[in-house]
């Protein structure tokens, strides 16, 4: 008996293996997928700036990584400066380019300490990006927050008042242009694009649907025009194969741990050769054993 609609996925000619380096950027789902790649033995760097929700923040992060690594020429200083450092309402130091998890409490260090760490992390990430052959980008929303008085789309609002930002919807055409720019700036790299299955219900059910639809349309158009862009249907798998609330966490917006594992299995079935599966399981067991020993 067939109890759900299977999402058909065409396997690519080139598959991933343990010899490559993978950079994961994007939403919380990128964190989950990236962490599973790390646990199963892949050389993977996950969200060096913290969680990024929209294509503008992903683009800005890649531009900075490209400039620091030397892959892109830049007349501006790509490193963070003291002018970039802000103090959140809760006293933590951070920048508009980072997620809140990258922040540093005032009692743990000064703004200069945060700046030094942020730039060292940036240099390490740029060195990894230079050698990375694959970049997995997971986009979560078409809504962005632009800092008033500037053209800069922040990666996180850091609990500042809503009056400090302008909330905008990035149309599909603009997202397509940004994705194409990314592909053209780094032609030697392979980009696997996916849409986060996490529901952004702060935008309302209808707003979330419009947001995801804009991303999907943008990706479809960009892939049709750029050879180094590919798509993996995380969002469709969640909606069509796991379309029951038992596959969601208690907040009813994030996929459950079981759902993430299922989607990861579909990802490995698509992008990783069968000959690597046994080694992945061995690596996962070794990782879990190492975590148990630390307790």
LOKESE-222312 format. One record per residue: x, y, z of N, C-alpha, C in turn; residue in one letter. Coordinates in steps of 0.2 Angstrom, whole numbers, padded with zeros to 4 digits, always signed. Layout:
XYZXYZXYZA
...
END
This chain:
+0004-0006+0000+0000+0000+0000+0004+0006+0000X
+0003+0011-0005+0007+0017-0005+0003+0022+0000X
+0007+0025+0005+0004+0029+0010+0006+0036+0009X
+0011+0038+0004+0013+0045+0003+0016+0046-0004X
+0016+0052-0006+0018+0053-0013+0026+0054-0012X
+0030+0050-0016+0037+0051-0016+0039+0056-0020X
+0044+0060-0018+0047+0066-0022+0052+0063-0026X
+0052+0063-0033+0057+0060-0037+0063+0065-0037X
+0069+0062-0036+0075+0066-0037+0080+0063-0041X
+0082+0067-0046+0087+0064-0051+0094+0065-0048X
+0097+0059-0048+0104+0059-0046+0109+0063-0050X
+0113+0067-0048+0118+0071-0052+0124+0066-0054X
+0127+0068-0059+0133+0064-0062+0138+0064-0057X
+0140+0070-0054+0145+0070-0049+0142+0070-0042X
+0145+0065-0038+0143+0064-0031+0148+0066-0026X
+0146+0067-0020+0151+0070-0015+0155+0064-0012X
+0161+0065-0009+0165+0060-0006+0169+0063+0000X
+0173+0059+0003+0176+0062+0009+0182+0066+0007X
+0184+0066+0001+0190+0070-0001+0189+0078-0002X
+0182+0079-0003+0181+0087-0004+0179+0090+0003X
+0179+0097+0002+0177+0101+0007+0170+0104+0006X
+0166+0105+0011+0159+0107+0010+0158+0113+0015X
+0155+0118+0012+0153+0124+0016+0146+0124+0016X
+0143+0124+0022+0135+0125+0023+0133+0132+0025X
+0129+0135+0022+0127+0142+0024+0119+0142+0024X
+0116+0146+0028+0109+0147+0028+0105+0146+0034X
+0099+0144+0034+0094+0143+0040+0096+0138+0045X
+0092+0138+0050+0093+0132+0055+0094+0125+0052X
+0090+0124+0047+0090+0118+0043+0097+0116+0040X
+0101+0122+0038+0108+0121+0036+0112+0119+0042X
+0111+0121+0048+0114+0119+0054+0113+0112+0055X
+0107+0109+0054+0105+0102+0056+0109+0098+0050X
+0108+0099+0044+0111+0095+0039+0118+0095+0039X
+0121+0101+0040+0128+0102+0040+0131+0098+0046X
+0128+0098+0052+0130+0094+0058+0130+0087+0056X
+0125+0084+0053+0125+0077+0051+0130+0075+0046X
+0132+0080+0042+0138+0079+0037+0144+0078+0041X
+0145+0082+0046+0151+0082+0050+0151+0076+0054X
+0146+0074+0057+0145+0068+0061+0147+0061+0057X
+0145+0061+0051+0146+0056+0047+0153+0056+0043X
+0157+0061+0045+0164+0060+0042+0166+0065+0037X
+0162+0070+0035+0163+0074+0029+0167+0080+0032X
+0171+0083+0028+0175+0089+0030+0170+0095+0028X
+0167+0097+0033+0161+0102+0032+0162+0108+0037X
+0161+0114+0035+0161+0120+0039+0154+0122+0039X
+0151+0123+0045+0144+0125+0045+0143+0132+0048X
+0140+0136+0044+0138+0143+0046+0143+0147+0050X
+0148+0149+0047+0154+0152+0051+0151+0159+0054X
+0146+0162+0051+0143+0168+0053+0137+0167+0058X
+0135+0161+0059+0129+0159+0062+0124+0158+0057X
+0118+0157+0060+0112+0156+0055+0110+0162+0051X
+0109+0160+0044+0107+0166+0040+0101+0164+0036X
+0096+0168+0036+0089+0166+0034+0088+0168+0027X
+0091+0173+0024+0089+0175+0018+0095+0176+0013X
+0093+0176+0006+0098+0176+0001+0103+0182+0001X
+0100+0188+0004+0105+0194+0004+0110+0193+0009X
+0109+0190+0015+0114+0189+0020+0119+0183+0018X
+0116+0178+0014+0121+0173+0012+0126+0176+0006X
+0123+0181+0002+0127+0184-0003+0132+0188+0000X
+0130+0192+0005+0135+0197+0009+0141+0193+0012X
+0139+0187+0015+0144+0183+0018+0149+0180+0013X
+0146+0177+0008+0151+0174+0003+0155+0180+0000X
+0153+0186-0001+0157+0191-0004+0163+0193+0001X
+0161+0193+0008+0166+0194+0012+0171+0188+0013X
+0169+0182+0012+0173+0176+0012+0178+0176+0006X
+0174+0178+0000+0178+0178-0006+0184+0183-0006X
+0182+0189-0003+0187+0195-0003+0193+0193+0002X
+0191+0190+0008+0197+0188+0012+0201+0182+0010X
+0198+0178+0006+0202+0172+0003+0206+0174-0003X
+0204+0180-0006+0208+0182-0012+0204+0179-0018X
+0199+0176-0018+0195+0173-0024+0192+0179-0027X
+0190+0185-0023+0187+0191-0026+0192+0197-0025X
+0192+0201-0030+0196+0207-0029+0191+0212-0025X
+0194+0216-0020+0190+0221-0016+0194+0227-0015X
+0192+0232-0016+0195+0239-0014+0194+0240-0007X
+0188+0237-0004+0186+0239+0003+0190+0234+0008X
+0191+0235+0014+0193+0231+0019+0188+0226+0021X
+0189+0219+0019+0184+0214+0020+0184+0212+0027X
+0189+0214+0031+0189+0212+0038+0184+0216+0042X
+0181+0214+0048+0177+0218+0052+0181+0223+0056X
+0178+0229+0057+0182+0234+0060+0178+0236+0066X
+0181+0241+0070+0178+0242+0077+0171+0246+0075X
+0170+0249+0070+0164+0252+0068+0158+0247+0067X
+0160+0241+0065+0155+0236+0064+0152+0233+0070X
+0156+0233+0076+0154+0230+0082+0149+0234+0085X
+0143+0231+0087+0138+0234+0091+0137+0231+0097X
+0133+0234+0102+0132+0231+0108+0124+0231+0108X
+0122+0224+0109+0115+0223+0109+0112+0226+0115X
+0105+0226+0116+0102+0228+0122+0103+0224+0128X
+0105+0218+0127+0107+0214+0133+0114+0214+0135X
+0118+0219+0131+0125+0220+0133+0130+0216+0129X
+0128+0211+0125+0132+0207+0121+0135+0211+0115X
+0141+0209+0113+0145+0212+0107+0143+0208+0101X
+0142+0211+0096+0141+0207+0089+0141+0212+0084X
+0140+0209+0077+0139+0214+0072+0133+0212+0068X
+0131+0216+0063+0125+0215+0060+0125+0210+0055X
+0132+0207+0054+0133+0202+0049+0133+0195+0052X
+0132+0195+0059+0132+0188+0063+0125+0187+0066X
+0124+0180+0067+0119+0178+0071+0120+0179+0078X
+0115+0180+0082+0116+0181+0089+0120+0176+0093X
+0121+0170+0091+0125+0165+0094+0132+0166+0094X
+0134+0171+0089+0141+0173+0088+0143+0178+0093X
+0138+0181+0097+0139+0187+0101+0144+0185+0107X
+0146+0190+0110+0151+0189+0116+0148+0193+0122X
+0147+0190+0128+0144+0194+0133+0150+0199+0136X
+0147+0205+0138+0152+0210+0140+0157+0208+0146X
+0154+0203+0150+0158+0201+0156+0163+0196+0153X
+0162+0193+0147+0167+0188+0145+0172+0192+0140X
+0172+0198+0139+0177+0201+0135+0175+0208+0133X
+0179+0212+0130+0178+0219+0127+0176+0218+0120X
+0174+0224+0117+0172+0225+0110+0178+0223+0106X
+0184+0225+0108+0190+0223+0105+0192+0215+0105X
+0190+0212+0110+0191+0205+0111+0186+0202+0106X
+0180+0204+0105+0175+0201+0101+0178+0202+0094X
+0180+0208+0092+0182+0210+0085+0188+0205+0083X
+0193+0204+0088+0198+0200+0086+0196+0193+0085X
+0191+0190+0089+0189+0183+0088+0185+0183+0081X
+0181+0188+0080+0177+0188+0074+0181+0188+0068X
+0187+0192+0068+0191+0192+0062+0195+0186+0061X
+0197+0183+0067+0201+0176+0066+0196+0171+0064X
+0190+0171+0066+0185+0166+0063+0184+0167+0056X
+0184+0173+0054+0183+0175+0047+0188+0173+0043X
+0195+0174+0045+0200+0171+0041+0201+0164+0041X
+0199+0160+0046+0199+0153+0046+0193+0150+0041X
+0187+0154+0041+0182+0152+0037+0184+0153+0029X
+0187+0159+0028+0189+0161+0021+0195+0156+0019X
+0199+0153+0023+0204+0148+0021+0200+0142+0019X
+0195+0140+0023+0191+0134+0021+0188+0135+0015X
+0184+0141+0014+0181+0142+0008+0185+0142+0002X
+0191+0144+0002+0196+0144-0003+0197+0137-0006X
+0197+0132-0002+0198+0126-0004+0192+0121-0005X
+0186+0124-0003+0180+0121-0003+0178+0120-0010X
+0175+0114-0012+0173+0113-0019+0165+0113-0019X
+0162+0112-0014+0155+0112-0013+0152+0117-0008X
+0147+0121-0010+0143+0125-0005+0136+0123-0005X
+0133+0121+0001+0126+0120+0001+0123+0126+0005X
+0118+0129+0001+0114+0135+0003+0107+0133+0005X
+0105+0134+0011+0098+0133+0013+0095+0140+0014X
+0090+0142+0010+0086+0148+0011+0080+0147+0015X
+0078+0152+0019+0073+0151+0024+0067+0156+0022X
+0068+0162+0020+0063+0167+0020+0065+0172+0014X
+0060+0175+0011+0060+0180+0007+0060+0187+0010X
+0058+0187+0017+0058+0193+0020+0064+0195+0023X
+0066+0202+0023+0073+0204+0026+0071+0210+0030X
+0076+0212+0034+0076+0218+0038+0082+0222+0036X
+0081+0228+0033+0086+0233+0031+0087+0238+0037X
+0093+0239+0039+0094+0244+0044+0093+0251+0041X
+0088+0255+0045+0086+0261+0042+0092+0266+0042X
+0092+0270+0036+0097+0275+0035+0103+0272+0031X
+0103+0265+0029+0108+0262+0026+0104+0257+0020X
+0108+0254+0016+0106+0249+0011+0108+0242+0014X
+0110+0241+0020+0112+0235+0022+0107+0231+0025X
+0106+0224+0023+0101+0219+0025+0105+0216+0031X
+0102+0216+0037+0105+0213+0043+0104+0206+0043X
+0109+0202+0046+0108+0195+0046+0104+0193+0052X
+0103+0198+0057+0099+0197+0063+0098+0204+0066X
+0092+0204+0069+0090+0211+0072+0093+0212+0079X
+0095+0206+0082+0098+0207+0089+0094+0210+0094X
+0087+0209+0094+0083+0212+0099+0083+0220+0099X
+0085+0223+0094+0084+0230+0093+0077+0232+0092X
+0075+0238+0093+0068+0240+0092+0066+0239+0084X
+0060+0237+0083+0057+0236+0076+0058+0243+0072X
+0058+0249+0076+0058+0255+0072+0065+0256+0069X
+0070+0252+0071+0077+0253+0068+0077+0250+0061X
+0072+0246+0059+0073+0243+0053+0067+0244+0048X
+0068+0242+0042+0063+0242+0037+0062+0235+0034X
+0056+0232+0035+0055+0226+0033+0053+0225+0026X
+0056+0221+0022+0055+0221+0015+0054+0214+0012X
+0051+0213+0007+0050+0207+0004+0054+0207-0003X
+0059+0202-0003+0063+0202-0009+0060+0198-0014X
+0058+0201-0020+0054+0197-0025+0059+0192-0029X
+0055+0187-0032+0059+0181-0035+0064+0184-0040X
+0063+0189-0044+0067+0191-0049+0074+0194-0046X
+0073+0197-0040+0079+0200-0037+0083+0194-0034X
+0080+0189-0031+0083+0183-0028+0087+0179-0034X
+0084+0179-0039+0087+0175-0045+0093+0179-0047X
+0093+0185-0047+0099+0189-0049+0105+0188-0044X
+0103+0188-0038+0108+0187-0033+0111+0180-0033X
+0107+0175-0034+0109+0168-0035+0114+0167-0041X
+0112+0170-0046+0116+0170-0052+0123+0174-0051X
+0123+0179-0048+0129+0183-0046+0134+0178-0042X
+0131+0175-0037+0135+0170-0033+0138+0165-0037X
+0134+0162-0042+0137+0156-0046+0142+0159-0051X
+0141+0165-0053+0146+0168-0058+0153+0171-0055X
+0152+0173-0048+0158+0175-0045+0162+0169-0043X
+0160+0163-0042+0163+0157-0040+0162+0152-0044X
+0164+0152-0051+0162+0147-0056+0165+0140-0055X
+0171+0140-0051+0174+0133-0049+0170+0129-0044X
+0166+0133-0041+0162+0129-0035+0156+0127-0037X
+0154+0121-0034+0147+0118-0035+0142+0121-0029X
+0137+0123-0031+0132+0126-0026+0126+0121-0026X
+0124+0118-0021+0118+0114-0020+0113+0119-0016X
+0108+0121-0019+0103+0125-0016+0097+0121-0013X
+0094+0123-0008+0088+0120-0005+0084+0125-0001X
+0078+0123+0000+0073+0128+0003+0072+0125+0010X
+0073+0129+0015+0071+0126+0022+0064+0124+0023X
+0063+0118+0026+0056+0116+0027+0053+0119+0034X
+0057+0123+0037+0055+0126+0043+0050+0132+0041X
+0044+0132+0045+0039+0137+0043+0040+0143+0047X
+0040+0149+0044+0041+0155+0047+0034+0158+0048X
+0031+0156+0053+0024+0158+0054+0023+0165+0057X
+0029+0168+0059+0028+0175+0061+0026+0180+0055X
+0026+0177+0049+0024+0180+0043+0017+0178+0041X
+0014+0174+0045+0007+0171+0044+0008+0165+0039X
+0003+0161+0039+0003+0155+0035+0003+0157+0027X
-0001+0163+0025-0001+0165+0018+0006+0168+0017X
+0009+0172+0021+0015+0175+0020+0021+0170+0020X
+0021+0165+0024+0026+0160+0023+0025+0156+0016X
+0019+0155+0014+0018+0152+0007+0021+0156+0002X
+0020+0163+0002+0022+0167-0003+0030+0168-0003X
+0032+0168+0003+0040+0168+0004+0043+0162+0001X
+0041+0156+0003+0044+0150+0000+0043+0150-0007X
+0037+0152-0010+0036+0152-0017+0041+0156-0021X
+0042+0162-0018+0047+0167-0021+0054+0164-0021X
+0056+0160-0016+0063+0157-0016+0063+0151-0021X
+0058+0147-0021+0057+0142-0026+0058+0144-0033X
+0054+0149-0035+0054+0152-0041+0061+0155-0043X
+0064+0158-0039+0070+0161-0040+0076+0156-0041X
+0075+0150-0037+0080+0145-0038+0079+0142-0045X
+0073+0140-0047+0071+0137-0053+0074+0141-0059X
+0073+0148-0059+0076+0152-0064+0083+0152-0064X
+0086+0153-0058+0094+0153-0058+0097+0147-0060X
+0094+0141-0058+0097+0135-0060+0097+0134-0068X
+0092+0136-0071+0091+0136-0078+0096+0140-0082X
+0099+0144-0079+0104+0149-0082+0111+0148-0080X
+0113+0144-0074+0119+0143-0072+0121+0136-0071X
+0126+0134-0074+0128+0127-0074+0130+0124-0067X
+0133+0128-0063+0136+0126-0056+0131+0127-0050X
+0124+0128-0052+0119+0128-0047+0115+0121-0048X
+0113+0118-0042+0109+0112-0042+0104+0113-0037X
+0099+0109-0036+0093+0109-0032+0092+0103-0028X
+0091+0103-0022+0089+0097-0018+0082+0099-0014X
+0077+0095-0015+0070+0097-0013+0068+0095-0006X
+0072+0098-0001+0071+0097+0006+0063+0099+0008X
+0062+0105+0005+0055+0108+0007+0049+0103+0004X
+0050+0101-0002+0045+0096-0005+0045+0090-0001X
+0050+0087+0001+0050+0081+0005+0046+0081+0011X
+0047+0087+0015+0044+0088+0021+0036+0089+0019X
+0034+0092+0014+0027+0093+0013+0024+0087+0010X
+0027+0083+0006+0024+0078+0002+0025+0071+0005X
+0031+0070+0008+0032+0063+0011+0031+0063+0018X
+0032+0069+0022+0031+0069+0029+0026+0074+0031X
+0020+0074+0027+0015+0079+0028+0010+0078+0034X
+0013+0077+0040+0009+0075+0046+0013+0079+0052X
+0009+0081+0056+0012+0085+0062+0016+0081+0066X
+0016+0074+0066+0020+0070+0070+0027+0071+0068X
+0029+0073+0062+0035+0074+0059+0038+0081+0061X
+0034+0085+0065+0037+0091+0067+0039+0091+0075X
+0043+0096+0077+0044+0097+0084+0038+0100+0087X
+0039+0101+0094+0033+0103+0098+0031+0110+0096X
+0035+0114+0093+0033+0121+0091+0029+0121+0084X
+0029+0115+0081+0025+0114+0075+0027+0118+0069X
+0033+0120+0070+0036+0124+0064+0043+0121+0062X
+0047+0118+0066+0053+0115+0065+0052+0107+0063X
+0056+0104+0059+0055+0097+0058+0058+0094+0064X
+0055+0088+0066+0057+0084+0071+0064+0081+0070X
+0068+0078+0075+0074+0075+0074+0073+0069+0069X
+0068+0066+0069+0067+0060+0065+0066+0063+0057X
+0063+0068+0057+0062+0071+0050+0068+0073+0047X
+0072+0077+0051+0079+0079+0049+0083+0073+0046X
+0083+0068+0050+0087+0062+0048+0084+0059+0042X
+0077+0059+0041+0074+0056+0035+0076+0060+0029X
+0076+0067+0029+0078+0071+0024+0086+0070+0022X
+0089+0069+0028+0097+0068+0027+0098+0062+0023X
+0094+0056+0025+0095+0050+0021+0093+0051+0014X
+0088+0055+0012+0086+0056+0005+0092+0060+0002X
+0095+0065+0006+0101+0069+0003+0106+0064+0001X
+0108+0060+0006+0114+0055+0005+0112+0050-0001X
+0106+0048-0002+0104+0044-0007+0105+0047-0014X
+0104+0054-0014+0105+0058-0020+0112+0060-0022X
+0116+0062-0017+0122+0065-0018+0128+0061-0016X
+0127+0055-0013+0133+0051-0010+0132+0044-0013X
+0138+0042-0015+0138+0035-0018+0137+0030-0013X
+0134+0024-0015+0132+0019-0010+0138+0016-0007X
+0144+0016-0010+0150+0013-0008+0153+0017-0001X
+0150+0023+0000+0152+0027+0006+0148+0026+0012X
+0142+0023+0011+0137+0023+0016+0140+0019+0022X
+0143+0013+0021+0146+0010+0027+0151+0014+0031X
+0155+0017+0028+0160+0021+0031+0156+0027+0035X
+0151+0030+0032+0147+0035+0035+0145+0033+0042X
+0142+0026+0042+0139+0024+0048+0144+0022+0053X
+0150+0020+0051+0156+0019+0056+0158+0026+0059X
+0158+0031+0054+0160+0038+0057+0155+0040+0062X
+0149+0039+0061+0143+0041+0065+0144+0038+0072X
+0145+0031+0072+0146+0028+0078+0152+0030+0082X
+0157+0032+0078+0163+0034+0082+0162+0041+0085X
+0158+0045+0081+0157+0052+0084+0152+0052+0090X
+0147+0047+0090+0143+0047+0096+0147+0044+0102X
+0151+0039+0100+0155+0037+0106+0160+0042+0109X
+0163+0046+0105+0167+0052+0107+0163+0057+0111X
+0157+0058+0109+0152+0063+0113+0150+0060+0120X
+0149+0053+0120+0148+0050+0126+0153+0050+0131X
+0160+0049+0128+0166+0049+0133+0167+0056+0136X
+0164+0061+0132+0165+0068+0135+0160+0070+0141X
+0155+0066+0142+0150+0067+0147+0153+0065+0154X
END
